[in-house]
Amino acid sequence: MIEEPPIDIGRLIGGDENVFQALFVDYYPSLISFAMKYVEREEAAQDIVQDVFVKVWETREKLRGVENLSAYLYQMVRFKCFNHLRAEKIRHDATRSFTEEMDVVEMNEYIKEETFRIVMSIVEELPPGSRNVFSRAIQGYSAKEIAEELGITIETVKKQKQNARRVLKERLGNLFTFFWL
C-alpha cells in the first residue's frame, strides 16, 4: 500500500486549492462517520462536515498554530455536532411549546363555538316573544330599543328577558353562570 504524504499546511494556508481538495478527499468520509455518532442523520452529518471544511478554508490563516490537523478537524466536527444538537433541542422545545399553545387555543375555540351552538339551540326553543327579545338583547340592543322595534313596552321586554334567562339557567345549569346576560 502506498502511503500518501501528509498535508502541507503551509501550502494550505497559502491558498493552494489542490492541497485543500486533497485534505477534503482524505478526511471527508471519516469525518462524516464521526459526525454520525453524534447527530445520527447522514444529511445533518454531511452538512456539518461541509461547514467545517468551508470554515477551514475561510480561516486557513489560523492553521499556523495547529500542530495536529487531524485532531483539529475532528474537534471542529465535534463542536459543530454539539451546536447542531443544541439548536435542534431549542427548535424542538419551541415547536413543542407552540404546538401545546396551539392545542390550548384550538381547544378554547372549540369550547367557545360549542357553547355558542348549545346556547343558540336553546334560544331557538324559546317561545317566539322571549326568543325575539333575547336575540336582540344578546346583540347589544337596549330594552328601550327592543321595545320600540317590536312595538311592546319596556316592562314586557324585561319580563321576556327574565323568562329567557330562567329557561337558559334551567337548561344550561352551571354553564349559565359564565354568561353575562
FENLIN-V196122 format. One record per pair of residues at least 12 apart in sequence whose ideal C-beta (glycine too) atoms are under 6 Angstrom apart, sorted by the first residue. I is the first residue (numbers start at 1). J is the second residue. D is the distance in Angstrom with one decimal. If there is no record, write none. Layout:
i | j | d
I | J | D
I | J | D
This chain:
i | j | d
7 | 23 | 5.1
9 | 63 | 5.5
12 | 60 | 5.8
13 | 60 | 5.1
13 | 63 | 5.4
20 | 57 | 5.9
24 | 53 | 5.7
27 | 73 | 5.7
31 | 49 | 4.5
31 | 77 | 5.2
32 | 45 | 5.1
32 | 49 | 5.4
34 | 77 | 5.8
35 | 48 | 5.0
35 | 49 | 5.7
35 | 77 | 5.3
35 | 81 | 5.5
38 | 81 | 3.7
39 | 81 | 5.5
39 | 84 | 5.8
48 | 80 | 4.5
48 | 81 | 5.9
48 | 84 | 5.9
52 | 76 | 4.7
52 | 77 | 5.4
52 | 80 | 5.8
122 | 168 | 5.9
122 | 171 | 4.9
126 | 164 | 5.5
126 | 167 | 6.0
129 | 160 | 5.3
130 | 160 | 4.7
130 | 163 | 4.8
130 | 164 | 4.4
133 | 146 | 5.7
133 | 157 | 5.4
133 | 160 | 3.8
133 | 161 | 5.7
134 | 164 | 3.8
137 | 161 | 5.6
143 | 157 | 4.6
165 | 181 | 5.8
